Amino acid sequence: MLPLPRCVKRIRIATAGLVLGLAVSAAAEDSHVRARLVSDLETPTPGATFRVGVVLEPEPGWHVYWRNPGGAGLTTEVDLELPAGYGIGDLEWPAPVRFTQPGGIIGYGYKEPVLLAAEVRAPAHAGAALPVTAKASWLACKDVCVLGSAELAAELPLAGESGEAARSAFAGWRDRLPRPARPGEVSVSVTGGPLPVSGSAELTVWLSWAEPPGAVEVFPDPGRGLKVEDVRTRSRDTLTRIDLTANRLAGSSRPASTLPVVVVRTDGEGRRTALDLDIDLD
């Protein structure tokens, strides 16, 4: 068992040579999380695009972390390995939830099963079967925190029960992914800046919505050269105010000019809609 650690951020997706193996799922009961390799590939076709990912299923009461774990925690990692020639895109992260950890520390992550997947493009010489492996690692927390990992392998396309489970995992997945704001949906302005090249500033971000947004949550994704703390959100009618402290970390080779955030709206029926927004720091 581990005490709750301070934030460590790392995400990797890698390609490699041919990897053999036929297991399609793995249990990691000691870390209170089950991991499964899934894909929506149905028919291998040269040049086709499809997705490969890992489903993490925490036990009730447990959670794993988003790409920004918040004030404490560890980023979940997924490494995908496919034969040479296959191109792999960035990992696509569903909108997280916010939870309060011991000591009042805010964390971002997932309490329910989550699919972390990436788009894959097949080369012109793609064959009829595709071996793929995935390595996943995570920190699972409840009253204590436990490190977990799994090494998964399969041959695509998945068939039988494995194929049905994969199709079920991808059903509704896109609706959980953040999307760009539509024209006229929301406007963004900032007061309190600019942020010093090296140092911190208290900023207020104003979101003006075309219609009342419902409940609003904000999940900053600052990257390595930026630290964000004390995020506070209030909404009234069509206006949302976000107060935060941003700090450009000394020694960063390319100081960040924008702060990416995921903004989640929840309507009266509990439906969540996630938007990707960039906050101007200058």
MOKABEL-V845785 format. One record per backbone hydrogen bond with DSSP energy under -1.0 kcal/mol. NH is the residue of the N-H (numbers start at 1). CO is the residue of the C=O. E is the energy in kcal/mol with one decimal. If there is no record, write none. Layout:
BEGIN
NH_CO_E / NH_CO_E
END
This chain:
BEGIN
2_145_-3.1 / 8_73_-1.0 / 16_82_-1.4 / 26_35_-2.4 / 31_28_-1.8 / 32_29_-1.7 / 33_28_-1.5 / 34_57_-1.7 / 35_26_-1.8 / 36_55_-2.0 / 37_24_-1.3 / 38_53_-2.7 / 40_51_-1.7 / 47_123_-1.2 / 48_45_-2.2 / 50_120_-2.3 / 52_118_-2.1 / 53_38_-2.6 / 54_116_-2.2 / 55_36_-2.9 / 56_114_-2.7 / 57_34_-2.7 / 59_32_-2.6 / 62_59_-2.4 / 63_141_-1.7 / 64_110_-2.1 / 66_108_-2.1 / 71_106_-3.0 / 73_5_-1.2 / 75_8_-1.7 / 77_137_-2.6 / 79_135_-2.9 / 81_133_-2.7 / 86_83_-1.6 / 87_121_-2.1 / 89_119_-3.0 / 92_117_-3.2 / 95_176_-2.8 / 97_109_-2.7 / 99_107_-2.3 / 101_105_-3.9 / 104_101_-1.6 / 107_99_-3.1 / 108_69_-1.8 / 109_97_-2.2 / 110_64_-2.6 / 114_56_-2.3 / 116_54_-2.4 / 118_52_-2.5 / 120_50_-3.8 / 121_87_-2.5 / 122_48_-3.0 / 126_123_-1.3 / 130_156_-2.3 / 132_154_-2.7 / 133_81_-2.1 / 134_152_-2.6 / 135_79_-2.5 / 136_150_-2.6 / 137_77_-2.1 / 138_148_-2.5 / 140_146_-2.8 / 141_63_-2.3 / 142_144_-2.6 / 145_2_-1.9 / 146_140_-3.1 / 148_138_-2.7 / 150_136_-2.4 / 152_134_-3.2 / 154_132_-2.5 / 156_130_-3.6 / 162_159_-1.0 / 164_160_-2.1 / 165_161_-2.5 / 166_162_-2.0 / 167_163_-2.3 / 168_164_-2.1 / 169_165_-1.9 / 170_166_-1.8 / 171_167_-1.1 / 173_170_-1.8 / 176_173_-1.6 / 177_174_-1.1 / 179_274_-2.0 / 185_182_-2.5 / 187_208_-2.3 / 189_206_-1.9 / 191_204_-2.7 / 195_281_-2.6 / 199_248_-1.1 / 201_246_-2.1 / 203_244_-2.6 / 204_191_-2.9 / 205_242_-3.3 / 206_189_-3.2 / 207_240_-2.8 / 208_187_-2.5 / 209_238_-3.1 / 210_185_-2.1 / 215_266_-2.0 / 217_264_-2.3 / 219_262_-2.6 / 221_260_-2.7 / 227_247_-2.4 / 229_245_-2.6 / 232_243_-2.7 / 234_241_-2.5 / 236_239_-2.7 / 239_236_-2.4 / 240_207_-2.5 / 241_234_-3.4 / 242_205_-2.8 / 243_232_-2.7 / 244_203_-2.3 / 245_229_-2.6 / 246_201_-2.4 / 247_227_-2.5 / 248_199_-2.5 / 249_225_-1.9 / 252_249_-1.3 / 259_279_-2.5 / 261_277_-2.9 / 262_219_-2.3 / 263_275_-2.5 / 264_217_-2.7 / 265_273_-3.1 / 266_215_-2.4 / 267_271_-2.2 / 270_267_-2.0 / 273_265_-2.7 / 275_263_-2.8 / 276_179_-2.4 / 277_261_-2.6 / 279_259_-2.4 / 281_257_-2.6
END
